[in-house]
């Protein structure tokens, strides 16, 4: 596919017709309310970050887009490698509140609302999975150029992990280390699972829902939407209670992030296959990531994400003498950055300090646990609890 066809024009949504106004009257949300919710989340940080909107241009659209951008400790020592955070699906920079203070202590830290999410612009993406992925990647690169970061450690969670890997394939010179936190979209569909006979009524419902975006029900609920987050996902709110004193601040932020026009959500749907798989599984392209880019996977031991894919990738890249480390955090689920934030932060900080010291990552760096196809499962003190054999 040609570069021209991949870089399909993205249409700005800032001048949408009257139905958008009607929609916001039904959904109790607005850009202003989202910004207020974001501000409230950042009020819990010990050191206030710098939050701004970075205007970007790219070859995928004619009008400028804004990328909501957070930075902290930009005046750190010169040898401290910057760390860039990419959030997951249905999220935004506000949900890094448990990590920003710790991860920015010794280095510049940047986080951005991925295009189509949070307070970034919400353009109309291509419905083609490859084009939509490329549009995400190009927006990240345009943001990097505007912010002026040369090289950095890239950390992505869930969907952000998928995009971080895609970015590393296209712009390898920028990446010092790739950290993938419970990444979505890596394995190929498991065809060995026996097919279950699905009733006709279930097939009919699935066919009816197929045109809708994943979080359409939240917006369709209108004024009842804010309460849906509290009632359906109280587990997410509890993850932040060590830092966020009022759980409604978390639920409000999540609601307003996802009650806006579903731009990035639609792009995610374009990249997705049925039942949560990716249309273009990253494991099929993992060899395209340059072999001198070290990779660290961080999985939650209780996550629904298939960690076996990480082991397969390590096996594949070992043949290239390429470093892949795998950490599993005991007691953590998919939201590994929040479930056990102290352990997560310690692991990430450890990786970053190794980069600062210019330590060489290769298969020779694996411990005996790693070489025998095992991985460490760590507890709250980052101590080994057990090993997992694959």
C-alpha positions as a printed NumPy array, in Angstrom:
array([[  0.   ,   0.   ,   0.   ],
       [  1.428,   3.365,  -0.961],
       [  2.289,   6.103,   1.545],
       [ -0.198,   8.341,  -0.179],
       [ -3.05 ,   5.902,   0.331],
       [ -2.077,   5.282,   3.942],
       [ -2.03 ,   8.979,   4.771],
       [ -5.692,   9.409,   4.062],
       [ -7.079,  12.807,   4.888],
       [ -8.502,  13.24 ,   8.356],
       [-11.408,  15.643,   8.598],
       [-11.531,  18.082,  11.51 ],
       [-14.626,  17.814,  13.715],
       [-14.515,  21.298,  15.235],
       [-17.223,  22.603,  12.907],
       [-19.689,  19.721,  13.094],
       [-23.346,  20.313,  12.422],
       [-26.195,  20.943,  14.819],
       [-26.685,  17.319,  15.757],
       [-23.455,  17.516,  17.773],
       [-24.961,  20.335,  19.854],
       [-28.106,  18.291,  20.359],
       [-25.978,  15.361,  21.417],
       [-24.165,  17.375,  24.081],
       [-27.526,  18.541,  25.411],
       [-28.461,  14.896,  25.889],
       [-25.051,  13.914,  27.318],
       [-24.125,  16.106,  30.313],
       [-20.607,  16.763,  29.071],
       [-18.513,  19.394,  27.357],
       [-14.88 ,  20.193,  26.668],
       [-14.959,  22.608,  29.591],
       [-16.247,  19.941,  31.983],
       [-13.564,  17.528,  30.806],
       [-10.9  ,  20.165,  31.381],
       [-12.236,  20.787,  34.883],
       [-12.175,  17.045,  35.591],
       [ -8.581,  16.829,  34.339],
       [ -7.54 ,  19.758,  36.541],
       [ -9.106,  18.042,  39.529],
       [ -7.123,  14.854,  38.853],
       [ -3.837,  16.764,  38.653],
       [ -4.596,  18.58 ,  41.916],
       [ -3.646,  15.349,  43.684],
       [ -0.051,  15.479,  42.398],
       [  2.661,  16.655,  44.779],
       [  4.325,  18.734,  42.084],
       [  2.018,  20.495,  39.613],
       [  2.894,  19.518,  36.036],
       [  2.838,  21.772,  33.006],
       [ -0.233,  20.958,  30.929],
       [ -0.812,  22.569,  27.552],
       [ -2.224,  21.95 ,  24.098],
       [  0.445,  21.422,  21.451],
       [ -0.667,  22.336,  17.95 ],
       [  0.506,  19.878,  15.307],
       [  0.309,  19.553,  11.56 ],
       [  0.891,  16.43 ,   9.52 ],
       [  0.452,  15.049,   6.037],
       [ -2.752,  13.255,   7.037],
       [ -4.897,  16.362,   7.316],
       [ -5.107,  19.941,   6.197],
       [ -6.077,  21.693,   9.43 ],
       [ -4.02 ,  21.845,  12.61 ],
       [ -4.858,  19.486,  15.437],
       [ -4.12 ,  19.921,  19.108],
       [ -2.483,  17.31 ,  21.301],
       [ -3.084,  17.668,  25.027],
       [  0.382,  17.396,  26.513],
       [  1.726,  17.076,  30.055],
       [  5.338,  17.606,  31.052],
       [  7.149,  17.385,  34.374],
       [ 10.736,  17.989,  35.476],
       [ 11.817,  19.254,  32.059],
       [ 14.933,  20.777,  33.668],
       [ 16.334,  17.454,  34.867],
       [ 20.009,  16.61 ,  34.366],
       [ 21.16 ,  16.327,  30.762],
       [ 21.99 ,  12.623,  31.047],
       [ 18.456,  11.774,  32.198],
       [ 16.584,  10.181,  29.318],
       [ 13.041,  11.544,  28.832],
       [ 10.143,   9.166,  29.411],
       [  6.995,   9.413,  27.254],
       [  3.705,   7.815,  28.359],
       [  0.946,   6.624,  26.015],
       [ -2.354,   5.778,  27.722],
       [ -4.716,   2.956,  26.857],
       [ -8.153,   2.834,  25.262],
       [-10.918,   4.965,  26.855],
       [ -8.332,   6.788,  28.934],
       [ -6.346,  10.008,  29.114],
       [ -3.349,  11.629,  30.784],
       [ -5.301,  12.158,  34.014],
       [ -5.153,   8.445,  34.832],
       [ -1.348,   8.597,  35.196],
       [ -1.869,  10.44 ,  38.479],
       [ -0.438,   7.491,  40.471],
       [  2.749,   7.481,  38.404],
       [  3.714,  11.014,  37.408],
       [  5.364,  12.108,  40.672],
       [  7.509,   8.989,  40.961],
       [  8.448,   8.589,  37.298],
       [  9.405,  12.259,  36.898],
       [ 11.583,  12.402,  39.986],
       [ 14.864,  11.873,  38.11 ],
       [ 13.993,  12.704,  34.499],
       [ 11.799,  14.702,  32.147],
       [  8.413,  13.061,  31.77 ],
       [  5.873,  13.645,  29.034],
       [  2.376,  12.259,  28.612],
       [ -0.111,  13.013,  25.879],
       [ -3.755,  12.459,  25.18 ],
       [ -3.529,  10.321,  22.066],
       [ -5.225,  11.977,  19.085],
       [ -8.965,  11.315,  19.313],
       [ -8.946,  10.912,  23.107],
       [ -9.099,  13.156,  26.156],
       [ -8.615,  16.83 ,  25.403],
       [ -6.788,  16.249,  22.124],
       [ -8.557,  17.003,  18.852],
       [-11.101,  14.449,  17.711],
       [-10.841,  14.137,  13.935],
       [-12.484,  11.542,  11.719],
       [-10.006,   8.696,  11.231],
       [ -9.839,   6.268,   8.361],
       [-11.966,   3.139,   8.679],
       [ -9.056,   1.107,   7.325],
       [ -7.033,  -0.48 ,  10.144],
       [ -3.616,   0.162,   8.603],
       [ -4.462,   3.765,   7.743],
       [ -5.922,   4.458,  11.198],
       [ -2.818,   3.016,  12.874],
       [ -0.57 ,   5.142,  10.686],
       [ -2.578,   8.258,  11.498],
       [ -2.027,   7.628,  15.21 ],
       [  1.708,   7.065,  14.683],
       [  2.147,  10.191,  12.564],
       [  0.342,  12.328,  15.147],
       [  2.749,  11.09 ,  17.851],
       [  5.733,  11.904,  15.646],
       [  4.334,  15.37 ,  14.85 ],
       [  3.902,  15.959,  18.574],
       [  7.494,  14.826,  19.244],
       [  8.849,  17.252,  16.663],
       [  6.846,  20.143,  18.108],
       [  7.874,  19.389,  21.69 ],
       [ 11.502,  18.946,  20.62 ],
       [ 12.411,  15.579,  22.143],
       [ 15.216,  13.797,  20.294],
       [ 15.444,  10.36 ,  21.933],
       [ 13.312,   8.89 ,  24.668],
       [ 12.023,   5.848,  26.515],
       [  8.536,   5.046,  25.252],
       [  6.008,   3.43 ,  27.596],
       [  2.575,   2.405,  26.382],
       [ -0.281,   0.744,  28.24 ],
       [ -2.865,  -1.471,  26.493],
       [ -3.766,   0.234,  23.19 ],
       [ -0.944,   2.67 ,  23.919],
       [  1.439,  -0.296,  23.967],
       [  0.268,  -1.326,  20.516],
       [  0.817,   2.195,  19.185],
       [  4.186,   2.43 ,  20.961],
       [  5.338,  -0.696,  19.125],
       [  3.992,   0.642,  15.816],
       [  5.811,   3.941,  16.404],
       [  9.045,   2.07 ,  17.201],
       [  8.838,   0.232,  13.892],
       [  8.54 ,   3.447,  11.882],
       [ 10.806,   5.71 ,  13.957],
       [ 13.442,   3.44 ,  15.553],
       [ 16.073,   6.176,  15.864],
       [ 13.937,   7.89 ,  18.495],
       [ 13.568,   4.94 ,  20.877],
       [ 16.066,   4.169,  23.646],
       [ 13.885,   1.521,  25.271],
       [ 10.352,   0.258,  24.686],
       [  8.235,  -0.536,  27.755],
       [  4.98 ,  -2.354,  27.048],
       [  2.564,  -2.438,  29.972],
       [ -0.071,  -5.138,  29.472],
       [ -0.179,  -4.316,  25.749],
       [ -3.293,  -4.947,  23.668],
       [ -3.236,  -6.225,  20.098],
       [ -0.146,  -8.444,  20.106],
       [ -1.344, -12.08 ,  19.775],
       [ -2.96 , -13.663,  16.761],
       [ -6.49 , -15.046,  17.237],
       [ -6.466, -18.435,  18.929],
       [ -8.02 , -20.713,  16.326],
       [ -7.489, -23.774,  18.53 ],
       [-10.345, -22.735,  20.807],
       [-13.349, -24.93 ,  19.992],
       [-16.087, -23.036,  18.2  ],
       [-19.187, -22.578,  20.309],
       [-22.559, -22.865,  18.664],
       [-24.017, -19.388,  18.964],
       [-27.817, -19.082,  19.084],
       [-29.487, -17.19 ,  16.267],
       [-30.808, -14.551,  18.659],
       [-27.263, -13.842,  19.882],
       [-26.011, -13.561,  16.295],
       [-28.834, -11.136,  15.522],
       [-27.96 ,  -8.923,  18.503],
       [-24.273,  -9.005,  17.572],
       [-25.122,  -7.958,  14.019],
       [-27.206,  -5.059,  15.342],
       [-24.405,  -3.85 ,  17.615],
       [-21.587,  -4.222,  15.067],
       [-21.976,  -0.696,  13.586],
       [-21.699,   0.921,  17.019],
       [-18.516,   2.014,  18.77 ],
       [-17.451,   0.192,  21.946],
       [-18.658,   2.872,  24.379],
       [-21.821,   3.881,  22.545],
       [-23.974,   2.718,  25.472],
       [-22.294,   5.24 ,  27.771],
       [-23.283,   8.1  ,  25.501],
       [-26.715,   6.66 ,  24.729],
       [-27.433,   6.675,  28.458],
       [-27.438,  10.476,  28.342],
       [-27.916,  12.007,  31.802],
       [-27.588,   8.559,  33.4  ],
       [-24.131,   8.094,  31.886],
       [-22.036,   9.536,  34.75 ],
       [-23.599,   7.124,  37.215],
       [-22.899,   4.18 ,  34.892],
       [-19.147,   4.524,  35.429],
       [-19.582,   4.442,  39.211],
       [-21.968,   1.493,  39.178],
       [-20.386,  -0.661,  36.482],
       [-16.683,  -0.108,  37.231],
       [-16.26 ,   0.599,  40.96 ],
       [-13.072,  -1.497,  40.79 ],
       [-11.363,   1.161,  38.675],
       [-12.253,   3.875,  41.171],
       [-10.792,   1.845,  44.042],
       [ -7.436,   1.631,  42.276],
       [ -6.864,   5.348,  42.855],
       [ -8.06 ,   5.681,  46.437],
       [ -4.513,   5.768,  47.873],
       [ -4.001,   9.154,  46.184],
       [ -7.409,  10.42 ,  45.085],
       [ -9.539,  11.173,  48.131],
       [-12.827,  11.573,  46.24 ],
       [-13.583,   8.628,  43.921],
       [-16.08 ,  10.741,  41.991],
       [-13.125,  12.747,  40.643],
       [-11.936,   9.589,  38.873],
       [-15.382,   8.603,  37.589],
       [-16.083,  12.133,  36.352],
       [-12.807,  12.208,  34.452],
       [-13.424,   8.806,  32.859],
       [-16.975,   9.768,  31.924],
       [-16.093,  13.104,  30.321],
       [-13.173,  11.491,  28.427],
       [-15.557,   9.026,  26.824],
       [-18.797,  10.978,  26.471],
       [-17.275,  13.281,  23.831],
       [-17.361,  12.613,  20.103],
       [-15.961,   9.036,  19.713],
       [-13.09 ,   9.85 ,  17.362],
       [-10.243,   7.722,  18.734],
       [-12.789,   5.135,  19.801],
       [-13.882,   4.701,  16.184],
       [-10.249,   4.391,  15.096],
       [ -9.686,   1.709,  17.729],
       [-12.728,  -0.116,  16.385],
       [-11.211,   0.067,  12.894],
       [ -8.016,  -1.543,  14.196],
       [ -9.933,  -4.233,  16.082],
       [-11.251,  -7.605,  15.001],
       [-14.182,  -9.337,  16.728],
       [-13.744, -10.461,  20.341],
       [-10.987,  -8.009,  21.156],
       [ -8.273,  -9.166,  18.74 ],
       [ -6.285,  -6.781,  16.553],
       [ -6.776,  -6.783,  12.796],
       [ -3.005,  -6.53 ,  12.415],
       [ -1.499,  -8.45 ,  15.366],
       [  1.775,  -6.922,  16.469],
       [  3.51 , -10.279,  16.969],
       [  3.438, -10.7  ,  13.185],
       [  5.498,  -7.51 ,  12.84 ],
       [  7.659,  -7.697,  15.955],
       [ 10.74 ,  -8.541,  13.867],
       [ 10.298,  -5.145,  12.212],
       [ 11.31 ,  -3.476,  15.478],
       [ 15.037,  -2.924,  15.116],
       [ 16.997,  -5.526,  17.045],
       [ 19.023,  -2.987,  19.038],
       [ 15.844,  -1.609,  20.672],
       [ 15.452,  -3.322,  24.058],
       [ 11.92 ,  -4.227,  25.151],
       [ 10.471,  -4.708,  28.622],
       [  7.019,  -6.23 ,  29.08 ],
       [  5.172,  -5.549,  32.334],
       [  2.13 ,  -7.766,  32.827],
       [ -0.422,  -7.975,  35.604],
       [ -0.488, -11.562,  36.877],
       [ -4.311, -11.407,  36.993],
       [ -4.781,  -9.608,  33.675],
       [ -6.987, -10.859,  30.859],
       [ -4.204,  -9.957,  28.416],
       [ -2.34 , -13.031,  27.144],
       [  1.18 , -12.802,  28.602],
       [  2.279, -15.899,  26.653],
       [  2.623, -13.626,  23.649],
       [  5.42 , -11.787,  25.448],
       [  7.312, -15.044,  25.904],
       [  6.887, -15.91 ,  22.241],
       [  8.266, -12.501,  21.295],
       [ 11.233, -12.967,  23.593],
       [ 11.969, -16.329,  21.978],
       [ 11.767, -14.791,  18.513],
       [ 14.059, -11.877,  19.353],
       [ 16.575, -13.981,  21.281],
       [ 17.61 , -15.381,  17.906],
       [ 18.531, -11.812,  16.916],
       [ 20.447, -11.301,  20.171],
       [ 17.797,  -8.713,  21.021],
       [ 16.927,  -7.96 ,  24.633],
       [ 13.404,  -8.717,  25.879],
       [ 12.646,  -8.794,  29.607],
       [  9.325,  -9.775,  31.149],
       [  7.987,  -8.712,  34.52 ],
       [  4.726,  -9.972,  36.015],
       [  3.324,  -8.153,  39.025],
       [  1.496, -10.322,  41.499],
       [ -2.003,  -9.116,  42.381],
       [ -2.223,  -6.731,  39.438],
       [ -4.756,  -6.919,  36.623],
       [ -4.875,  -5.17 ,  33.264],
       [ -4.505,  -1.715,  34.817],
       [ -1.084,  -2.724,  36.085],
       [  0.083,   0.908,  36.41 ],
       [ -2.685,   1.538,  38.956],
       [ -3.277,  -1.848,  40.616],
       [  0.245,  -1.952,  42.04 ],
       [  1.503,   1.499,  41.196],
       [  4.477,   1.448,  43.596],
       [  5.848,  -1.781,  42.125],
       [  5.133,  -0.6  ,  38.585],
       [  6.905,   2.7  ,  39.204],
       [  9.91 ,   0.935,  40.712],
       [ 10.275,  -1.351,  37.705],
       [  9.999,   1.519,  35.227],
       [ 12.432,   3.697,  37.178],
       [ 14.916,   0.823,  37.284],
       [ 14.773,   0.423,  33.495],
       [ 15.148,   4.169,  32.975],
       [ 18.213,   4.384,  35.241],
       [ 19.881,   1.595,  33.27 ],
       [ 19.341,   3.607,  30.107],
       [ 20.819,   6.697,  31.765],
       [ 23.962,   4.707,  32.594],
       [ 24.249,   3.502,  28.973],
       [ 24.122,  -0.096,  30.111],
       [ 24.028,  -2.511,  27.193],
       [ 20.931,  -4.667,  26.864],
       [ 21.39 ,  -8.052,  25.234],
       [ 20.373, -11.654,  25.811],
       [ 23.466, -11.97 ,  27.991],
       [ 21.769,  -9.717,  30.519],
       [ 19.065, -12.296,  31.262],
       [ 19.146, -13.871,  34.71 ],
       [ 19.082, -17.64 ,  35.094],
       [ 15.343, -17.379,  35.618],
       [ 14.966, -15.671,  32.263],
       [ 17.206, -18.02 ,  30.312],
       [ 15.165, -21.033,  31.419],
       [ 12.037, -19.472,  29.913],
       [ 10.73 , -18.237,  33.232],
       [  9.763, -14.804,  34.399],
       [  9.734, -13.114,  37.741],
       [  6.472, -12.539,  39.543],
       [  7.1  ,  -9.698,  41.947],
       [  5.221,  -8.524,  45.029],
       [  4.712,  -5.067,  46.521],
       [  8.424,  -4.885,  47.412],
       [  9.508,  -5.92 ,  43.936],
       [ 10.754,  -9.197,  45.379],
       [ 10.43 , -12.498,  43.545],
       [  7.421, -14.479,  44.729],
       [  7.491, -17.243,  42.151],
       [  8.498, -18.089,  38.613],
       [  6.369, -18.996,  35.663],
       [  7.55 , -21.548,  33.141],
       [  6.42 , -21.391,  29.536]])
